Amino acid sequence: MWNEPSAGIAVVVDAQARQALAGQSPSRLPQPAIVATVEPGSIGEELGFQPGDRLLSINGHRPRDLIDLQLLVGDEELVLVAEDPDGSQHTIELEKDPDQTLGLGFTEALFDGLKQCNNACPFCFIDQQPPGRRRSLYLKDDDYRLSFLYGSYLTLTNLTEADWLRIEQQRLSPLYVSVHATEPELRSRLLMNPRAGLLLDQLAWFSERDLQIHAQVVVCPGLNDGAALERTLTDLAMFARGEWPAVLSAAVVPVGLTRFRPAGDDLVPVDRSCARRVIAQVEPLQEHFHRQLGSRFAWLSDEWYLLAGLPLPPRHQYEDLPQQENGVGSIRAFLESLDQATASLPARLDRSRRLSWVVGALVAEALTPVVERLNRVDGLELVLHGLPSPYWGQEQVVTGLLTGSDLLSGLAQRDLGEQLLLPSVMLRQGEPVFLDDLRLEDLEALLPVPVQLVRSAADLVAACTGESGRPS
Protein backbone atom coordinates (compact mmCIF):
# COMPACT_ATOMS: atom_id res chain seq x y z
CA MET A 1 0.00 0.00 0.00
CA TRP A 2 1.26 3.47 -0.90
CA ASN A 3 2.01 5.63 2.14
CA GLU A 4 1.87 9.35 1.51
CA PRO A 5 5.37 10.74 2.16
CA SER A 6 5.74 13.27 4.91
CA ALA A 7 6.60 16.81 3.89
CA GLY A 8 7.83 19.67 6.02
CA ILE A 9 8.08 20.03 9.77
CA ALA A 10 4.97 20.31 11.88
CA VAL A 11 4.48 23.76 13.36
CA VAL A 12 3.30 23.34 16.97
CA VAL A 13 3.01 25.77 19.83
CA ASP A 14 4.77 23.65 22.41
CA ALA A 15 8.52 23.93 21.85
CA GLN A 16 9.18 20.56 23.47
CA ALA A 17 6.62 18.89 21.21
CA ARG A 18 8.13 20.58 18.17
CA GLN A 19 11.53 19.20 19.11
CA ALA A 20 10.11 15.69 19.37
CA LEU A 21 8.26 15.94 16.07
CA ALA A 22 11.04 17.52 14.09
CA GLY A 23 13.92 15.62 15.62
CA GLN A 24 15.82 18.87 16.08
CA SER A 25 15.96 21.88 18.35
CA PRO A 26 13.40 24.67 17.92
CA SER A 27 16.11 26.97 16.59
CA ARG A 28 16.52 24.64 13.60
CA LEU A 29 12.99 25.22 12.32
CA PRO A 30 13.34 26.08 8.62
CA GLN A 31 13.21 29.72 7.62
CA PRO A 32 9.97 30.93 6.02
CA ALA A 33 9.75 30.82 2.24
CA ILE A 34 10.15 34.38 0.95
CA VAL A 35 8.10 35.23 -2.12
CA ALA A 36 10.14 36.57 -5.05
CA THR A 37 7.60 36.50 -7.90
CA VAL A 38 3.84 36.17 -8.30
CA GLU A 39 2.53 34.74 -11.56
CA PRO A 40 -0.16 36.93 -13.17
CA GLY A 41 -3.61 35.35 -12.96
CA SER A 42 -2.46 32.76 -10.42
CA ILE A 43 -4.05 31.74 -7.13
CA GLY A 44 -1.25 33.60 -5.38
CA GLU A 45 -2.15 36.84 -7.13
CA GLU A 46 -5.84 36.37 -6.31
CA LEU A 47 -4.92 35.89 -2.65
CA GLY A 48 -2.92 39.12 -2.67
CA PHE A 49 0.61 37.72 -2.32
CA GLN A 50 3.38 40.16 -3.17
CA PRO A 51 7.18 39.89 -3.40
CA GLY A 52 8.66 40.05 0.08
CA ASP A 53 5.80 38.19 1.76
CA ARG A 54 6.78 35.18 3.87
CA LEU A 55 4.98 31.85 3.69
CA LEU A 56 5.14 30.44 7.23
CA SER A 57 3.21 27.19 6.94
CA ILE A 58 0.96 25.06 4.75
CA ASN A 59 -1.60 22.92 6.54
CA GLY A 60 0.37 23.26 9.74
CA HIS A 61 3.73 22.32 8.26
CA ARG A 62 6.78 24.46 7.55
CA PRO A 63 8.34 23.33 4.24
CA ARG A 64 12.06 22.59 4.35
CA ASP A 65 12.52 23.34 0.66
CA LEU A 66 10.73 23.59 -2.68
CA ILE A 67 10.20 19.83 -2.75
CA ASP A 68 8.20 19.91 0.48
CA LEU A 69 6.35 22.97 -0.74
CA GLN A 70 5.30 21.30 -3.99
CA LEU A 71 4.02 18.27 -2.11
CA LEU A 72 2.15 20.33 0.48
CA VAL A 73 0.34 22.52 -2.06
CA GLY A 74 -0.86 19.38 -3.86
CA ASP A 75 -3.71 19.06 -1.36
CA GLU A 76 -7.13 20.28 -2.46
CA GLU A 77 -7.81 22.09 0.81
CA LEU A 78 -5.10 24.41 2.08
CA VAL A 79 -4.61 26.54 5.16
CA LEU A 80 -1.79 29.01 4.55
CA VAL A 81 -0.17 31.18 7.18
CA ALA A 82 1.62 34.14 5.62
CA GLU A 83 3.42 37.18 6.98
CA ASP A 84 3.74 40.64 5.45
CA PRO A 85 7.12 42.39 5.47
CA ASP A 86 5.83 44.52 8.38
CA GLY A 87 5.23 41.39 10.48
CA SER A 88 1.45 41.16 10.13
CA GLN A 89 0.28 37.55 9.90
CA HIS A 90 -2.66 36.21 7.91
CA THR A 91 -4.37 32.82 7.85
CA ILE A 92 -5.85 31.93 4.46
CA GLU A 93 -8.12 28.99 3.74
CA LEU A 94 -8.79 27.88 0.17
CA GLU A 95 -9.90 25.01 -2.01
CA LYS A 96 -8.34 24.25 -5.38
CA ASP A 97 -7.78 21.48 -7.90
CA PRO A 98 -4.96 19.05 -6.99
CA ASP A 99 -2.89 20.03 -10.03
CA GLN A 100 -3.15 23.78 -9.43
CA THR A 101 -0.13 25.58 -8.02
CA LEU A 102 -0.05 28.83 -6.10
CA GLY A 103 1.93 30.54 -8.86
CA LEU A 104 4.57 31.78 -6.42
CA GLY A 105 8.31 31.90 -6.97
CA PHE A 106 10.68 32.05 -4.01
CA THR A 107 14.06 33.63 -3.34
CA GLU A 108 15.64 30.32 -2.31
CA ALA A 109 15.13 26.66 -3.10
CA LEU A 110 16.18 25.53 0.38
CA PHE A 111 14.63 26.96 3.54
CA ASP A 112 16.63 24.97 6.09
CA GLY A 113 20.15 25.60 4.79
CA LEU A 114 22.51 24.10 2.23
CA LYS A 115 24.11 20.69 2.78
CA GLN A 116 27.76 21.34 2.05
CA CYS A 117 30.41 19.00 0.75
CA ASN A 118 32.49 17.02 3.25
CA ASN A 119 35.04 15.81 0.69
CA ALA A 120 38.45 17.22 -0.18
CA CYS A 121 38.81 16.39 -3.88
CA PRO A 122 42.06 17.91 -5.18
CA PHE A 123 40.38 18.62 -8.54
CA CYS A 124 37.44 20.52 -7.04
CA PHE A 125 36.82 23.63 -9.14
CA ILE A 126 35.62 25.58 -6.08
CA ASP A 127 39.13 25.36 -4.59
CA GLN A 128 40.66 26.55 -7.87
CA GLN A 129 39.31 30.09 -7.65
CA PRO A 130 40.99 33.26 -6.43
CA PRO A 131 39.93 34.71 -3.07
CA GLY A 132 37.81 37.80 -2.65
CA ARG A 133 34.92 37.05 -5.00
CA ARG A 134 31.22 36.76 -4.13
CA ARG A 135 30.48 34.31 -1.35
CA SER A 136 28.28 32.03 -3.45
CA LEU A 137 31.27 31.04 -5.62
CA TYR A 138 32.89 29.30 -2.65
CA LEU A 139 29.90 27.28 -1.46
CA LYS A 140 30.55 23.57 -1.96
CA ASP A 141 27.05 22.22 -2.22
CA ASP A 142 26.57 18.48 -1.96
CA ASP A 143 22.81 18.61 -1.52
CA TYR A 144 20.56 15.86 -2.83
CA ARG A 145 17.63 18.28 -3.06
CA LEU A 146 19.45 20.59 -5.47
CA SER A 147 20.44 17.50 -7.42
CA PHE A 148 16.79 16.48 -7.74
CA LEU A 149 15.53 19.99 -8.50
CA TYR A 150 18.26 21.30 -10.80
CA GLY A 151 20.51 18.41 -11.82
CA SER A 152 23.55 19.45 -9.79
CA TYR A 153 25.95 16.66 -8.92
CA LEU A 154 26.45 15.24 -5.42
CA THR A 155 28.66 12.48 -4.05
CA LEU A 156 26.28 10.76 -1.57
CA THR A 157 28.96 10.93 1.15
CA ASN A 158 27.16 13.29 3.52
CA LEU A 159 23.68 11.75 3.56
CA THR A 160 22.20 10.92 6.95
CA GLU A 161 19.80 8.08 7.66
CA ALA A 162 16.97 10.62 7.57
CA ASP A 163 18.14 11.84 4.14
CA TRP A 164 18.12 8.32 2.69
CA LEU A 165 14.66 7.75 4.14
CA ARG A 166 13.35 10.96 2.60
CA ILE A 167 14.81 10.11 -0.82
CA GLU A 168 12.94 6.81 -0.65
CA GLN A 169 9.67 8.15 0.73
CA GLN A 170 9.40 11.16 -1.57
CA ARG A 171 10.79 9.25 -4.58
CA LEU A 172 13.45 11.85 -5.27
CA SER A 173 14.67 10.41 -8.55
CA PRO A 174 16.68 10.75 -10.66
CA LEU A 175 19.60 12.21 -8.75
CA TYR A 176 22.92 13.20 -10.34
CA VAL A 177 25.97 11.56 -8.76
CA SER A 178 29.67 12.35 -9.13
CA VAL A 179 31.21 8.88 -9.22
CA HIS A 180 34.78 9.38 -10.52
CA ALA A 181 35.65 5.77 -9.63
CA THR A 182 33.79 2.69 -8.42
CA GLU A 183 36.77 0.86 -6.89
CA PRO A 184 36.25 1.66 -3.19
CA GLU A 185 39.82 2.47 -2.23
CA LEU A 186 40.41 4.63 -5.31
CA ARG A 187 37.18 6.59 -4.84
CA SER A 188 37.98 7.15 -1.17
CA ARG A 189 41.42 8.43 -2.18
CA LEU A 190 40.03 10.71 -4.91
CA LEU A 191 37.42 12.26 -2.61
CA MET A 192 39.65 12.03 0.48
CA ASN A 193 36.74 10.58 2.39
CA PRO A 194 36.46 6.97 3.63
CA ARG A 195 32.67 7.06 3.16
CA ALA A 196 33.22 7.46 -0.58
CA GLY A 197 34.08 3.75 -0.77
CA LEU A 198 30.43 2.84 -0.09
CA LEU A 199 29.29 3.80 -3.60
CA LEU A 200 28.52 0.30 -4.95
CA ASP A 201 26.40 -0.49 -1.90
CA GLN A 202 24.59 2.82 -2.42
CA LEU A 203 23.91 2.03 -6.07
CA ALA A 204 22.47 -1.32 -4.96
CA TRP A 205 20.21 0.63 -2.55
CA PHE A 206 18.88 2.71 -5.47
CA SER A 207 18.37 -0.42 -7.54
CA GLU A 208 16.42 -2.24 -4.82
CA ARG A 209 13.99 0.69 -4.54
CA ASP A 210 13.56 1.41 -8.25
CA LEU A 211 15.24 4.79 -7.83
CA GLN A 212 17.60 6.15 -10.47
CA ILE A 213 20.68 8.29 -10.99
CA HIS A 214 22.75 9.84 -13.76
CA ALA A 215 26.49 9.42 -13.14
CA GLN A 216 29.51 11.61 -13.83
CA VAL A 217 33.18 10.65 -14.04
CA VAL A 218 35.77 13.45 -13.95
CA VAL A 219 38.89 11.93 -15.47
CA CYS A 220 42.21 12.90 -13.89
CA PRO A 221 45.10 11.58 -16.00
CA GLY A 222 47.21 9.09 -14.09
CA LEU A 223 44.63 8.65 -11.32
CA ASN A 224 41.33 7.29 -12.59
CA ASP A 225 41.87 6.83 -16.31
CA GLY A 226 42.98 3.67 -18.14
CA ALA A 227 41.97 0.43 -16.41
CA ALA A 228 40.28 2.34 -13.57
CA LEU A 229 38.02 4.18 -16.04
CA GLU A 230 37.07 0.94 -17.80
CA ARG A 231 36.21 -0.69 -14.48
CA THR A 232 34.15 2.33 -13.43
CA LEU A 233 32.06 2.39 -16.60
CA THR A 234 31.64 -1.39 -16.58
CA ASP A 235 30.53 -1.37 -12.94
CA LEU A 236 28.04 1.41 -13.61
CA ALA A 237 26.66 -0.46 -16.61
CA MET A 238 25.86 -3.41 -14.35
CA PHE A 239 23.23 -1.17 -12.75
CA ALA A 240 21.86 -0.09 -16.15
CA ARG A 241 20.02 -3.32 -16.90
CA GLY A 242 16.38 -4.26 -16.66
CA GLU A 243 13.11 -2.41 -17.03
CA TRP A 244 14.00 0.07 -14.30
CA PRO A 245 17.77 0.67 -14.43
CA ALA A 246 19.33 2.32 -11.40
CA VAL A 247 21.97 4.11 -13.50
CA LEU A 248 20.47 5.84 -16.52
CA SER A 249 23.62 7.29 -18.06
CA ALA A 250 27.25 8.14 -17.40
CA ALA A 251 29.13 11.25 -18.53
CA VAL A 252 32.91 11.21 -18.88
CA VAL A 253 34.40 14.70 -18.58
CA PRO A 254 38.01 15.93 -18.43
CA VAL A 255 39.38 17.50 -15.27
CA GLY A 256 39.55 21.28 -15.43
CA LEU A 257 42.59 22.92 -13.87
CA THR A 258 43.16 26.62 -13.27
CA ARG A 259 46.21 28.68 -12.32
CA PHE A 260 44.73 29.16 -8.84
CA ARG A 261 44.75 25.50 -7.85
CA PRO A 262 46.66 24.51 -4.71
CA ALA A 263 50.35 23.80 -5.12
CA GLY A 264 51.51 20.20 -5.05
CA ASP A 265 48.20 18.62 -6.02
CA ASP A 266 49.98 16.29 -8.50
CA LEU A 267 47.20 16.79 -11.04
CA VAL A 268 48.00 16.66 -14.75
CA PRO A 269 45.95 18.58 -17.33
CA VAL A 270 44.33 16.75 -20.22
CA ASP A 271 46.31 17.27 -23.45
CA ARG A 272 45.65 16.16 -27.02
CA SER A 273 47.26 12.75 -26.67
CA CYS A 274 45.36 12.04 -23.45
CA ALA A 275 42.08 13.11 -25.07
CA ARG A 276 42.64 10.82 -28.03
CA ARG A 277 43.56 7.95 -25.73
CA VAL A 278 40.37 8.33 -23.68
CA ILE A 279 38.23 8.58 -26.82
CA ALA A 280 39.85 5.43 -28.21
CA GLN A 281 39.07 3.67 -24.93
CA VAL A 282 35.49 4.80 -24.40
CA GLU A 283 34.08 4.56 -27.93
CA PRO A 284 34.48 0.73 -28.10
CA LEU A 285 32.82 0.52 -24.69
CA GLN A 286 29.92 2.54 -26.07
CA GLU A 287 29.45 0.01 -28.84
CA HIS A 288 29.61 -2.82 -26.31
CA PHE A 289 27.00 -1.15 -24.10
CA HIS A 290 24.80 -0.49 -27.12
CA ARG A 291 24.77 -4.18 -27.94
CA GLN A 292 24.18 -5.23 -24.32
CA LEU A 293 21.85 -2.48 -23.09
CA GLY A 294 20.35 -0.98 -26.23
CA SER A 295 22.02 2.33 -25.38
CA ARG A 296 25.52 3.72 -25.61
CA PHE A 297 25.02 4.55 -21.91
CA ALA A 298 28.40 6.28 -21.37
CA TRP A 299 29.15 9.47 -23.26
CA LEU A 300 32.21 11.67 -23.63
CA SER A 301 31.72 15.39 -23.16
CA ASP A 302 32.32 17.60 -26.19
CA GLU A 303 35.58 18.83 -24.69
CA TRP A 304 37.33 15.51 -25.37
CA TYR A 305 36.79 15.81 -29.12
CA LEU A 306 37.66 19.50 -29.19
CA LEU A 307 40.87 18.90 -27.22
CA ALA A 308 41.71 15.92 -29.45
CA GLY A 309 41.11 17.90 -32.63
CA LEU A 310 38.61 15.27 -33.81
CA PRO A 311 35.11 15.70 -35.25
CA LEU A 312 32.18 15.51 -32.86
CA PRO A 313 30.07 12.35 -33.14
CA PRO A 314 26.90 12.60 -35.24
CA ARG A 315 23.77 13.79 -33.45
CA HIS A 316 22.02 10.40 -33.35
CA GLN A 317 24.80 8.87 -31.25
CA TYR A 318 23.82 11.10 -28.33
CA GLU A 319 20.35 9.50 -28.31
CA ASP A 320 18.02 11.66 -26.18
CA LEU A 321 20.88 13.82 -24.80
CA PRO A 322 20.60 12.67 -21.17
CA GLN A 323 23.76 14.55 -20.18
CA GLN A 324 23.47 17.68 -22.33
CA GLU A 325 23.66 20.01 -19.32
CA ASN A 326 27.00 18.38 -18.52
CA GLY A 327 28.45 19.36 -21.88
CA VAL A 328 27.71 16.05 -23.57
CA GLY A 329 26.34 16.75 -27.04
CA SER A 330 25.59 20.39 -26.26
CA ILE A 331 27.41 21.63 -29.37
CA ARG A 332 25.71 19.03 -31.55
CA ALA A 333 22.36 20.08 -30.10
CA PHE A 334 23.17 23.73 -30.80
CA LEU A 335 24.12 22.93 -34.40
CA GLU A 336 20.89 20.96 -34.78
CA SER A 337 18.81 23.86 -33.47
CA LEU A 338 20.76 26.18 -35.76
CA ASP A 339 19.74 24.06 -38.74
CA GLN A 340 16.14 24.72 -37.78
CA ALA A 341 16.71 28.43 -37.09
CA THR A 342 18.44 28.96 -40.45
CA ALA A 343 15.96 26.97 -42.54
CA SER A 344 14.49 30.19 -43.96
CA LEU A 345 17.29 32.76 -43.93
CA PRO A 346 16.73 35.86 -46.04
CA ALA A 347 18.80 36.14 -49.21
CA ARG A 348 19.88 39.67 -48.21
CA LEU A 349 19.42 42.21 -45.44
CA ASP A 350 17.63 45.52 -45.86
CA ARG A 351 20.56 47.14 -44.10
CA SER A 352 24.14 45.87 -43.97
CA ARG A 353 25.22 44.63 -40.53
CA ARG A 354 28.66 43.84 -39.12
CA LEU A 355 28.54 42.02 -35.78
CA SER A 356 30.89 40.15 -33.45
CA TRP A 357 30.16 36.90 -31.62
CA VAL A 358 32.41 35.82 -28.76
CA VAL A 359 32.93 32.22 -27.58
CA GLY A 360 35.58 30.20 -25.77
CA ALA A 361 38.66 29.34 -27.81
CA LEU A 362 38.01 25.61 -27.37
CA VAL A 363 34.69 25.69 -29.25
CA ALA A 364 35.46 28.30 -31.91
CA GLU A 365 36.55 25.85 -34.61
CA ALA A 366 33.42 23.71 -34.18
CA LEU A 367 31.24 26.81 -34.62
CA THR A 368 33.02 28.14 -37.72
CA PRO A 369 30.48 26.48 -40.07
CA VAL A 370 27.76 28.44 -38.25
CA VAL A 371 29.47 31.71 -39.11
CA GLU A 372 30.07 30.67 -42.70
CA ARG A 373 26.42 29.81 -43.17
CA LEU A 374 25.19 33.10 -41.75
CA ASN A 375 27.71 35.09 -43.74
CA ARG A 376 26.19 33.77 -46.95
CA VAL A 377 23.36 36.23 -46.32
CA ASP A 378 24.06 39.27 -48.49
CA GLY A 379 24.79 42.28 -46.30
CA LEU A 380 25.68 40.31 -43.13
CA GLU A 381 29.19 39.99 -41.72
CA LEU A 382 29.49 38.02 -38.49
CA VAL A 383 32.99 37.83 -36.99
CA LEU A 384 33.69 35.02 -34.52
CA HIS A 385 36.13 35.70 -31.67
CA GLY A 386 37.36 32.56 -29.91
CA LEU A 387 39.05 33.76 -26.72
CA PRO A 388 41.40 32.14 -24.21
CA SER A 389 41.05 32.77 -20.48
CA PRO A 390 44.00 34.56 -18.89
CA TYR A 391 41.85 34.76 -15.76
CA TRP A 392 41.87 30.98 -15.30
CA GLY A 393 45.21 30.50 -17.04
CA GLN A 394 43.67 28.36 -19.79
CA GLU A 395 44.33 28.78 -23.51
CA GLN A 396 41.59 26.32 -24.44
CA VAL A 397 38.41 27.15 -22.54
CA VAL A 398 34.69 26.54 -22.97
CA THR A 399 32.43 29.54 -23.42
CA GLY A 400 30.78 29.29 -20.01
CA LEU A 401 34.08 29.86 -18.20
CA LEU A 402 34.99 33.12 -19.94
CA THR A 403 35.01 36.00 -17.46
CA GLY A 404 34.44 39.71 -17.88
CA SER A 405 38.17 40.41 -17.65
CA ASP A 406 38.81 37.77 -20.35
CA LEU A 407 36.44 39.65 -22.64
CA LEU A 408 38.02 43.02 -21.94
CA SER A 409 41.55 41.77 -22.59
CA GLY A 410 40.66 39.50 -25.50
CA LEU A 411 38.52 42.02 -27.37
CA ALA A 412 40.75 45.06 -26.82
CA GLN A 413 41.80 46.78 -30.05
CA ARG A 414 39.53 44.54 -32.13
CA ASP A 415 36.95 45.87 -34.55
CA LEU A 416 33.70 44.64 -33.04
CA GLY A 417 31.43 46.11 -35.69
CA GLU A 418 28.20 47.62 -34.47
CA GLN A 419 27.28 45.09 -31.76
CA LEU A 420 28.76 42.26 -29.67
CA LEU A 421 26.72 39.06 -29.36
CA LEU A 422 27.36 37.52 -25.95
CA PRO A 423 26.26 33.97 -24.99
CA SER A 424 24.20 34.17 -21.81
CA VAL A 425 25.94 31.04 -20.49
CA MET A 426 28.79 33.30 -19.35
CA LEU A 427 26.53 34.96 -16.79
CA ARG A 428 25.25 33.75 -13.47
CA GLN A 429 21.76 32.35 -13.90
CA GLY A 430 19.23 35.05 -13.09
CA GLU A 431 21.85 37.73 -12.49
CA PRO A 432 23.98 39.72 -15.00
CA VAL A 433 27.37 39.01 -13.42
CA PHE A 434 30.42 37.07 -14.69
CA LEU A 435 32.49 34.52 -12.76
CA ASP A 436 35.03 37.21 -11.85
CA ASP A 437 32.25 39.39 -10.36
CA LEU A 438 32.35 41.94 -13.20
CA ARG A 439 28.80 43.01 -13.93
CA LEU A 440 27.38 43.08 -17.44
CA GLU A 441 26.59 46.79 -17.19
CA ASP A 442 30.22 47.51 -16.28
CA LEU A 443 31.46 45.47 -19.24
CA GLU A 444 29.14 47.39 -21.56
CA ALA A 445 30.44 50.70 -20.22
CA LEU A 446 34.01 49.65 -21.07
CA LEU A 447 33.30 48.29 -24.57
CA PRO A 448 32.97 50.53 -27.64
CA VAL A 449 29.81 48.76 -28.86
CA PRO A 450 26.53 47.66 -27.26
CA VAL A 451 26.09 44.07 -26.08
CA GLN A 452 23.21 41.75 -26.91
CA LEU A 453 22.74 38.50 -25.01
CA VAL A 454 21.99 35.37 -27.04
CA ARG A 455 20.45 32.38 -25.28
CA SER A 456 19.84 30.06 -28.22
CA ALA A 457 20.47 29.45 -31.89
CA ALA A 458 17.24 31.30 -32.69
CA ASP A 459 18.49 34.28 -30.66
CA LEU A 460 21.74 34.29 -32.64
CA VAL A 461 19.98 34.20 -36.00
CA ALA A 462 17.49 36.89 -34.97
CA ALA A 463 20.30 39.17 -33.79
CA CYS A 464 22.19 38.70 -37.05
CA THR A 465 19.20 39.35 -39.29
CA GLY A 466 17.84 42.22 -37.21
CA GLU A 467 14.69 40.33 -36.17
CA SER A 468 15.05 41.13 -32.47
CA GLY A 469 11.46 40.14 -31.76
CA ARG A 470 11.95 36.63 -33.08
CA PRO A 471 11.19 34.07 -30.34
CA SER A 472 14.09 32.07 -28.93
C-alpha positions, -999 to 999 in steps of 0.1 A, spaced: 0 0 0 13 35 -9 20 56 21 19 93 15 54 107 22 57 133 49 66 168 39 78 197 60 81 200 98 50 203 119 45 238 134 33 233 170 30 258 198 48 236 224 85 239 218 92 206 235 66 189 212 81 206 182 115 192 191 101 157 194 83 159 161 110 175 141 139 156 156 158 189 161 160 219 183 134 247 179 161 270 166 165 246 136 130 252 123 133 261 86 132 297 76 100 309 60 97 308 22 101 344 9 81 352 -21 101 366 -51 76 365 -79 38 362 -83 25 347 -116 -2 369 -132 -36 354 -130 -25 328 -104 -40 317 -71 -12 336 -54 -22 368 -71 -58 364 -63 -49 359 -26 -29 391 -27 6 377 -23 34 402 -32 72 399 -34 87 401 1 58 382 18 68 352 39 50 318 37 51 304 72 32 272 69 10 251 47 -16 229 65 4 233 97 37 223 83 68 245 76 83 233 42 121 226 43 125 233 7 107 236 -27 102 198 -28 82 199 5 63 230 -7 53 213 -40 40 183 -21 22 203 5 3 225 -21 -9 194 -39 -37 191 -14 -71 203 -25 -78 221 8 -51 244 21 -46 265 52 -18 290 45 -2 312 72 16 341 56 34 372 70 37 406 55 71 424 55 58 445 84 52 414 105 15 412 101 3 376 99 -27 362 79 -44 328 78 -58 319 45 -81 290 37 -88 279 2 -99 250 -20 -83 243 -54 -78 215 -79 -50 191 -70 -29 200 -100 -32 238 -94 -1 256 -80 0 288 -61 19 305 -89 46 318 -64 83 319 -70 107 321 -40 141 336 -33 156 303 -23 151 267 -31 162 255 4 146 270 35 166 250 61 202 256 48 225 241 22 241 207 28 278 213 21 304 190 7 325 170 32 350 158 7 385 172 -2 388 164 -39 421 179 -52 404 186 -85 374 205 -70 368 236 -91 356 256 -61 391 254 -46 407 266 -79 393 301 -77 410 333 -64 399 347 -31 378 378 -26 349 371 -50 312 368 -41 305 343 -14 283 320 -34 313 310 -56 329 293 -27 299 273 -15 305 236 -20 270 222 -22 266 185 -20 228 186 -15 206 159 -28 176 183 -31 195 206 -55 204 175 -74 168 165 -77 155 200 -85 183 213 -108 205 184 -118 236 195 -98 260 167 -89 265 152 -54 287 125 -40 263 108 -16 290 109 11 272 133 35 237 117 36 222 109 70 198 81 77 170 106 76 181 118 41 181 83 27 147 78 41 134 110 26 148 101 -8 129 68 -6 97 82 7 94 112 -16 108 92 -46 135 119 -53 147 104 -86 167 107 -107 196 122 -88 229 132 -103 260 116 -88 297 123 -91 312 89 -92 348 94 -105 356 58 -96 338 27 -84 368 9 -69 363 17 -32 398 25 -22 404 46 -53 372 66 -48 380 72 -12 414 84 -22 400 107 -49 374 123 -26 397 120 5 367 106 24 365 70 36 327 71 32 332 75 -6 341 38 -8 304 28 -1 293 38 -36 285 3 -50 264 -5 -19 246 28 -24 239 20 -61 225 -13 -50 202 6 -26 189 27 -55 184 -4 -75 164 -22 -48 140 7 -45 136 14 -82 152 48 -78 176 61 -105 207 83 -110 227 98 -138 265 94 -131 295 116 -138 332 107 -140 358 134 -140 389 119 -155 422 129 -139 451 116 -160 472 91 -141 446 87 -113 413 73 -126 419 68 -163 430 37 -181 420 4 -164 403 23 -136 380 42 -160 371 9 -178 362 -7 -145 341 23 -134 321 24 -166 316 -14 -166 305 -14 -129 280 14 -136 267 -5 -166 259 -34 -144 232 -12 -128 219 -1 -162 200 -33 -169 164 -43 -167 131 -24 -170 140 1 -143 178 7 -144 193 23 -114 220 41 -135 205 58 -165 236 73 -181 273 81 -174 291 113 -185 329 112 -189 344 147 -186 380 159 -184 394 175 -153 395 213 -154 426 229 -139 432 266 -133 462 287 -123 447 292 -88 448 255 -78 467 245 -47 503 238 -51 515 202 -51 482 186 -60 500 163 -85 472 168 -110 480 167 -148 459 186 -173 443 168 -202 463 173 -234 456 162 -270 473 127 -267 454 120 -235 421 131 -251 426 108 -280 436 80 -257 404 83 -237 382 86 -268 398 54 -282 391 37 -249 355 48 -244 341 46 -279 345 7 -281 328 5 -247 299 25 -261 294 0 -288 296 -28 -263 270 -11 -241 248 -5 -271 248 -42 -279 242 -52 -243 219 -25 -231 203 -10 -262 220 23 -254 255 37 -256 250 46 -219 284 63 -214 292 95 -233 322 117 -236 317 154 -232 323 176 -262 356 188 -247 373 155 -254 368 158 -291 377 195 -292 409 189 -272 417 159 -295 411 179 -326 386 153 -338 351 157 -353 322 155 -329 301 123 -331 269 126 -352 238 138 -335 220 104 -333 248 89 -312 238 111 -283 204 95 -283 180 117 -262 209 138 -248 206 127 -212 238 145 -202 235 177 -223 237 200 -193 270 184 -185 285 194 -219 277 160 -236 263 168 -270 256 204 -263 274 216 -294 257 190 -316 224 201 -301 232 237 -308 241 229 -344 209 210 -348 188 239 -335 208 262 -358 197 241 -387 161 247 -378 167 284 -371 184 290 -405 160 270 -425 145 302 -440 173 328 -439 167 359 -460 188 361 -492 199 397 -482 194 422 -454 176 455 -459 206 471 -441 241 459 -440 252 446 -405 287 438 -391 285 420 -358 309 401 -335 302 369 -316 324 358 -288 329 322 -276 356 302 -258 387 293 -278 380 256 -274 347 257 -292 355 283 -319 365 259 -346 334 237 -342 312 268 -346 330 281 -377 305 265 -401 278 284 -382 295 317 -391 301 307 -427 264 298 -432 252 331 -418 277 351 -437 262 338 -470 234 362 -463 241 393 -485 248 423 -463 257 403 -431 292 400 -417 295 380 -385 330 378 -370 337 350 -345 361 357 -317 374 326 -299 390 338 -267 414 321 -242 410 328 -205 440 346 -189 419 348 -158 419 310 -153 452 305 -170 437 284 -198 443 288 -235 416 263 -244 384 272 -225 347 265 -230 324 295 -234 308 293 -200 341 299 -182 350 331 -199 350 360 -175 344 397 -179 382 404 -177 388 378 -203 364 396 -226 380 430 -219 416 418 -226 407 395 -255 385 420 -274 408 451 -268 418 468 -300 395 445 -321 370 459 -345 337 446 -330 314 461 -357 282 476 -345 273 451 -318 288 423 -297 267 391 -294 274 375 -259 263 340 -250 242 342 -218 259 310 -205 288 333 -194 265 350 -168 252 337 -135 218 324 -139 192 350 -131 218 377 -125 240 397 -150 274 390 -134 304 371 -147 325 345 -128 350 372 -119 323 394 -104 323 419 -132 288 430 -139 274 431 -174 266 468 -172 302 475 -163 315 455 -192 291 474 -216 304 507 -202 340 496 -211 333 483 -246 330 505 -276 298 488 -289 265 477 -273 261 441 -261 232 417 -269 227 385 -250 220 354 -270 205 324 -253 198 301 -282 205 295 -319 172 313 -327 185 343 -307 217 343 -326 200 342 -360 175 369 -350 203 392 -338 222 387 -370 192 394 -393 178 422 -372 147 403 -362 150 411 -325 115 401 -318 120 366 -331 112 341 -303 141 321 -289 
